[in-house]
């Protein structure tokens, strides 16, 4: 990708990102902006942890992105749907025989992807907390991953590695099973030591580590509907499915809308329920993780903005306001793009 850096245009958002790093007590941060398929801003700050001898953050530093990973799970689901191995409106009970069929009711994969099932899963039990398609809830990517495996015989990681990561030669993206020097530690003030989240490589756990660049490339791949540096790696229909609003019409208008687990900016959604900044145009989409990592895609500006942090539980530890922060970040992205 061509690099045409413009530090002056992004000085405000860079200063903001550095101040947020300090406010949430993160040891490291990164900021990437792509515009018109050019890398126009790249910035790194801090170290992999606070201990003596810690490595400085650079373009190969890989952060645990937490909930950002759900867009990767949703992507694997979209491939399976496009290839006819799954149906967006198939009932969960067709694949989850271990749960009470009556409680699952008419709940579908669409409801899982758009966070409005009204279900609470615990071990092999499920209960209903609100009527189907009437409110929003937390994300359950592990349930989606389980359905995907039953439908395809493949894990999230297997599908994405073969269809995306290897074809694009992304070497700083993956579910981590062992430590290495490029991994950025989590900073959690409830512990007196930095940690790494190690898990399986199936793609259903919270151990996806990415470099800032490759997360930005992920957003840009969506923006260009499967075209990366001039080559089409997957049909554009998959990306249109993922990034268009899929929330059911039953969802009250004031609540946020989702594609395949991406938050999608829609008119009429209450600011109190929206992670997307007020200045982001309708049609923008975004994902935010618990460590402060985020990816914001803005089709109207043909742009992608990514920022990385490594502080978890900052709300509990220092009262950090994640929603106010990510809204401000989105608005600063727009003002910076206007300065180009």
C-alpha positions in Angstrom: 0.0 0.0 0.0 1.3 3.5 -0.9 2.3 5.6 2.0 1.7 9.4 1.9 1.9 10.5 5.5 0.4 13.9 6.6 1.1 14.5 10.3 -0.2 18.0 10.3 -3.8 17.0 9.3 -3.9 14.4 12.1 -2.2 16.3 14.9 -5.4 16.8 16.9 -6.4 13.1 16.8 -2.9 12.0 17.5 -2.7 14.2 20.6 -6.1 12.9 21.7 -5.0 9.3 21.3 -1.9 9.9 23.4 -4.0 11.6 26.1 -6.4 8.7 26.1 -3.5 6.3 26.5 -2.5 8.1 29.6 -6.1 8.5 30.9 -6.8 4.8 30.6 -3.3 3.9 31.9 -2.3 1.9 28.9 1.4 1.3 28.2 1.1 1.4 24.4 -1.0 2.8 21.6 -1.1 3.0 17.8 -3.1 5.0 15.3 -3.6 4.3 11.6 -5.6 6.2 8.9 -6.1 5.0 5.3 -7.7 7.3 2.8 -8.3 6.4 -0.9 -6.3 3.2 -0.4 -3.2 5.2 0.8 -1.8 5.1 4.3 -2.0 8.8 5.2 -1.3 8.6 9.0 0.7 6.1 11.1 1.7 6.7 14.7 3.0 4.6 17.6 3.6 5.4 21.2 4.7 3.7 24.4 5.8 0.1 25.1 4.5 -3.4 25.3 4.2 -3.2 29.1 5.5 -1.0 32.0 8.2 -3.4 33.2 11.9 -2.7 32.7 13.2 -3.6 29.2 9.8 -3.5 27.6 9.8 -3.4 23.8 8.7 -0.1 22.1 5.4 -0.2 20.1 6.0 -0.4 16.4 4.3 -1.6 13.2 4.8 -5.3 14.1 3.3 -4.9 17.6 0.2 -7.1 18.0 -2.5 -6.0 20.4 -5.3 -8.2 21.8 -8.3 -6.6 20.2 -11.0 -8.3 22.3 -14.5 -7.7 20.8 -13.1 -6.5 17.5 -12.6 -10.2 16.9 -16.4 -10.7 16.5 -16.2 -9.1 13.0 -13.9 -12.0 12.0 -16.3 -14.6 13.3 -19.1 -12.8 11.4 -17.0 -12.8 8.3 -16.6 -16.6 8.4 -20.4 -16.9 8.9 -20.9 -14.7 5.8 -18.7 -16.9 3.7 -20.7 -19.9 4.7 -24.0 -18.2 4.0 -22.8 -17.0 0.6 -21.6 -20.5 -0.3 -25.0 -22.0 0.7 -23.8 -23.9 3.8 -25.8 -21.7 6.2 -28.9 -19.6 6.0 -29.2 -16.2 7.7 -32.7 -17.0 8.9 -32.2 -20.6 9.9 -33.4 -21.3 13.5 -30.7 -21.8 16.1 -32.5 -24.9 17.3 -31.5 -26.6 14.0 -27.9 -26.6 15.1 -28.0 -26.3 18.9 -29.8 -29.5 20.0 -28.2 -29.3 23.4 -30.4 -26.3 24.4 -34.1 -26.3 25.2 -35.8 -26.0 21.8 -38.9 -24.2 23.2 -36.7 -21.5 24.8 -34.7 -21.0 21.6 -38.0 -20.7 19.7 -37.8 -18.7 16.5 -34.4 -17.3 17.2 -32.2 -17.2 14.1 -28.6 -16.6 13.1 -29.7 -13.1 12.1 -30.7 -12.4 15.7 -27.3 -13.7 16.9 -25.4 -11.5 14.4 -27.4 -8.4 15.3 -27.4 -9.0 19.1 -31.1 -9.2 19.8 -31.8 -12.8 20.7 -33.1 -12.1 24.2 -31.3 -15.3 25.2 -28.8 -16.0 28.0 -26.6 -19.1 27.5 -24.8 -20.7 30.4 -23.1 -24.1 29.9 -25.9 -26.3 28.4 -28.7 -24.1 29.7 -30.5 -21.3 28.0 -33.1 -18.8 29.3 -35.0 -15.9 27.8 -34.3 -12.4 29.2 -36.4 -10.3 26.8 -38.7 -10.8 23.8 -37.0 -11.8 20.5 -35.8 -8.8 18.5 -36.9 -6.1 20.9 -33.7 -5.0 22.6 -29.9 -5.5 22.3 -27.5 -7.6 24.3 -23.9 -8.7 24.5 -22.1 -10.6 21.7 -22.0 -14.4 21.6 -19.4 -15.2 19.0 -18.7 -18.6 20.5 -22.2 -19.7 19.7 -21.8 -18.5 16.1 -18.5 -20.4 15.9 -20.2 -23.6 17.2 -22.9 -23.3 14.6 -20.3 -22.6 11.9 -18.4 -25.7 12.7 -21.5 -27.9 12.7 -22.5 -26.5 9.3 -19.1 -26.6 7.6 -16.8 -28.9 9.6 -14.3 -26.0 9.8 -13.3 -23.5 12.5 -13.4 -19.7 12.1 -9.6 -19.7 12.0 -9.4 -22.4 9.3 -11.8 -20.5 7.1 -10.2 -17.1 7.5 -6.6 -18.4 7.3 -7.3 -20.1 4.0 -9.6 -17.4 2.5 -8.0 -14.2 3.8 -4.9 -14.3 5.9 -2.7 -16.5 3.7 -3.8 -15.0 0.3 -3.0 -11.5 1.6 0.2 -12.6 3.4 -1.0 -11.1 6.8 1.6 -12.3 9.3 0.5 -10.2 12.2 -3.0 -11.5 12.5 -4.1 -14.6 14.3 -5.4 -16.4 17.5 -2.4 -16.7 19.8 -1.5 -20.1 21.3 1.9 -19.2 22.6 3.9 -16.1 23.4 6.3 -14.1 21.1 8.1 -10.8 21.1 5.5 -9.0 19.0 2.7 -9.5 21.4 1.6 -6.5 23.5 0.6 -7.3 27.1 -2.7 -6.4 28.7 -2.5 -3.8 31.4 -5.1 -4.5 34.2 -4.7 -2.4 37.3 -6.4 -5.1 39.4 -3.2 -7.2 38.8 0.3 -6.1 39.6 1.8 -7.7 36.5 1.2 -7.6 32.7 -0.6 -10.5 31.1 -1.1 -12.2 27.7 -4.3 -14.0 26.8 -3.3 -17.4 25.3 -5.9 -19.8 24.0 -6.9 -22.2 21.2 -6.5 -21.4 17.5 -10.1 -22.2 16.7 -11.2 -18.6 16.5 -13.9 -18.7 19.2 -11.9 -17.2 22.1 -10.6 -13.7 23.1 -7.1 -14.3 22.0 -7.0 -12.6 18.6 -3.9 -10.4 18.3 -3.4 -8.0 15.4 -1.0 -5.3 14.4 -2.6 -1.8 13.8 -1.7 -2.0 10.1 -3.4 -5.3 9.6 -6.5 -4.2 11.4 -6.6 -1.2 9.1 -6.2 -3.5 6.1 -9.1 -5.6 7.4 -11.3 -2.5 7.4 -10.0 -1.4 4.0 -10.8 -4.9 2.6 -14.4 -4.4 3.7 -14.4 -0.8 2.3 -13.3 -2.1 -1.1 -15.7 -5.1 -1.0 -13.0 -7.7 -1.3 -10.5 -5.9 -3.4 -7.0 -5.6 -1.9 -4.2 -3.8 -3.8 -6.0 -4.4 -7.1 -6.8 -8.1 -6.6 -10.3 -9.4 -5.7 -10.0 -12.2 -3.1 -13.7 -12.8 -2.4 -17.0 -11.8 -4.1 -18.3 -8.3 -3.2 -21.7 -9.8 -2.3 -20.1 -11.2 0.9 -19.0 -7.7 2.0 -22.4 -6.1 1.1 -24.0 -8.7 3.3 -21.6 -8.1 6.2 -21.8 -4.3 6.2 -25.4 -3.6 5.4 -28.0 -3.4 8.2 -29.3 -6.8 9.1 -31.2 -6.0 12.3 -34.8 -7.1 12.2 -37.6 -4.6 11.7 -39.0 -5.4 15.2 -36.0 -3.7 16.9 -37.2 -0.3 18.3 -35.9 2.7 16.2 -33.9 4.3 19.0 -31.6 1.2 19.3 -28.4 0.7 17.2 -28.4 -1.3 14.0 -25.9 -4.0 13.1 -24.5 -5.7 10.1 -22.6 -8.9 10.8 -21.7 -7.7 14.4 -20.4 -4.4 13.0 -22.2 -1.3 14.4 -23.7 0.5 11.4 -24.6 4.2 11.5 -28.3 4.7 10.8 -30.4 7.8 11.1 -32.8 7.9 14.0 -30.7 5.9 16.5 -30.5 7.6 19.9 -27.0 9.0 20.7 -27.4 7.4 24.1 -27.3 4.0 22.6 -24.7 4.6 19.8 -21.0 4.1 19.8 -20.6 5.9 16.5 -19.7 9.6 16.7 -22.4 12.1 15.7 -20.3 13.5 12.9 -19.8 10.1 11.2 -21.9 9.9 8.1 -24.8 7.4 7.8 -23.5 4.1 6.4 -20.2 4.2 8.5 -19.5 1.1 10.5 -17.4 0.4 13.5 -16.3 -2.2 16.0 -14.8 -1.5 19.5 -13.0 -3.8 21.9 -12.6 -3.8 25.7 -9.0 -2.8 25.5 -9.9 0.4 23.6 -8.9 -1.0 20.2 -11.3 0.0 17.3 -11.8 0.0 13.6 -13.9 2.6 11.9 -14.9 2.4 8.2 -16.3 5.5 6.5 -17.4 4.8 3.0 -18.5 8.4 2.3 -14.8 9.5 2.8 -13.3 6.3 1.4 -11.4 6.0 4.7 -10.5 3.7 7.5 -9.3 4.7 11.0 -7.8 2.3 13.5 -6.5 2.9 17.0 -5.0 0.4 19.5 -4.6 0.4 23.3 -3.8 -2.3 25.8 -5.6 -1.3 29.0 -8.5 -3.6 30.1 -11.1 -2.9 32.7 -10.2 0.8 32.6 -13.8 1.7 33.5 -13.7 -0.3 36.7 -10.1 0.8 37.5 -10.1 4.5 36.7 -13.7 5.3 35.6 -12.7 5.6 31.9 -15.8 6.3 29.7 -15.4 4.0 26.7 -18.6 5.3 24.9 -17.7 9.0 25.2 -14.2 8.2 24.1 -15.1 6.2 21.0 -17.7 8.9 19.9 -15.1 11.6 20.3 -12.6 9.5 18.3 -15.0 9.1 15.4 -15.7 12.8 15.3 -12.0 13.6 15.3 -11.5 11.2 12.4 -13.9 13.3 10.4 -12.4 16.6 11.3 -8.9 15.2 10.5 -10.0 13.9 7.1 -11.4 17.3 6.3 -8.0 18.8 6.9 -6.4 16.7 4.2 
